[in-house]
Amino acid sequence: MRTAISPLVVKQPRTLKDALRMLRDDGPLTPLAGCTDVYVGLNFGTLRDARFLNIWGLDDLRGIDVRGDVLRIGALTTHAEIVRSVLVRRRLPMLAAACREVGAVQIQNRGTLGGNIANGSPAGDSLPVLAAAEAFVELRSAEWTRTVPFGEFYTGYRKSVMRPDELITAVEIPRVEGAQWFRKVGTRAAQSISKVVMAAVRASRPRIALGSVAPTVVRARSTEEALAAGGAIEEAQRLLQDEISPIDDIRSTEAYRRFVAANLLMQFWTDTAPRGRARPGVNRRTR
Amino acid sequence: MTPAFRPIAFVLNGRRVAVRVHPLKRLLDVLREDCRLTGTKEGCGEGECGACTVIVDGKAVNSCLVPVAQAAGTRVTTIEGLHGRHRLQAAFAELGGAQCGICTPGMILAASTLGPKPTLDEVRTGLAGNICRCTGYEGIYRAIKAANKARGARREARGEGREARGTARARTAARRRRP
């Protein structure tokens, strides 16, 4: 481990209320959930944060249930728990598909949905799903609880509307009508970070979101509108190019990402084309 | 001067332990340095390779990404907890599941969480987070398959069915009672 840990401070709240009070009175503090991102930074000495809040023990933030017509997932719910959840597989199969592709078993057993959102990587596997599902992020502070539409959560590269005294406590997902689709493209099925990742819903008004092609996850709204209006898929593929701004980096190139994004759009459209009876579940050709 | 840390207690391979270390120290380092169990290996230190895999409350995790504070109150199993007698250990040794050996403890522990009769597909998915640069994986898959076959055969010989869990539990408890 390259970071010297002796100067690091960690607060250990017993309850959510304690945690929120510590964030307000003793901040700034970096929450520690499954640590699968934070500890990579600590191990390599690239993380500058020195004060942490260990929230892993706050069991109130775990669990999946349905309230009214809304699927509610606690922020500390792990990817493994999401993959196994019958509720998620039935109502939001594209999220189960995304969580199944996060790292491998060891990471899925620790990494949390709230952590994936808070980390804010443009390549976060669950993020295009939450964008396409038009989810809401529940944020709590010692004083208030507010709910932010996922589409308004990020303001830039790893930047969000979340305040330093707030904690992500849950994600709420209204019922999604239509066929759900998810695909992650990377160098290897497990462990790799995506080159391009896309989640989409085929309904009268399609919803399409992509990761790893811009500073934040993006909704392809012009592309969606063109498809909703009955436009040709080739035209939609052209429009999509103006909605993404991929870069050359260690994992891929701009040109490849543009090419793959267009291909994924075509694959989504073909896979979800209405044929007699609508197929339940998510596309099975994920891997 | 070392600051006084509050003890962090957990059950390690069936025995209660308490360590006075910085709560953000990696579980990996606590196991190797403070508990003197060096069977758990460090590979990449970023959760990619799985060499440091241990089992926490029945789940395979990368011990390089777990602060020891988060192990408080849990049951941790390392390769030493299998006492060299696990059917997977014998099968790995017999069938070329291990060469240089660095990935082997993590590989065996991850394999031990796969349930009674994993399909090849389940084995590949379950071990996707454990990287081996020597064997090409075929020896490993062969060993896991053979170990599960041996287990089924032994159970049949003893006339045990699927209810054998109770027996296994009793055996673990007996081991724990030993001084």
Interface residues (C-beta under 8 A of the other chain):
Chain A: M1 I5 S6 L8 V10 Q12 L32 G34 C35 T36 Y39 V40 L42 N43 F44 F52 N54 W56 G57 A80 G103 A104 V105 Q106 I107 N109 R110 A189 A190 Q191
Chain B: P3 H22 P23 L24 K25 R26 D29 G45 E46 G47 E48 G50 T53 K59 A60 V61 N62 C64 L65 V66 P67 A69 Q70 A110 T113 T125 G126 A128 G129 N130
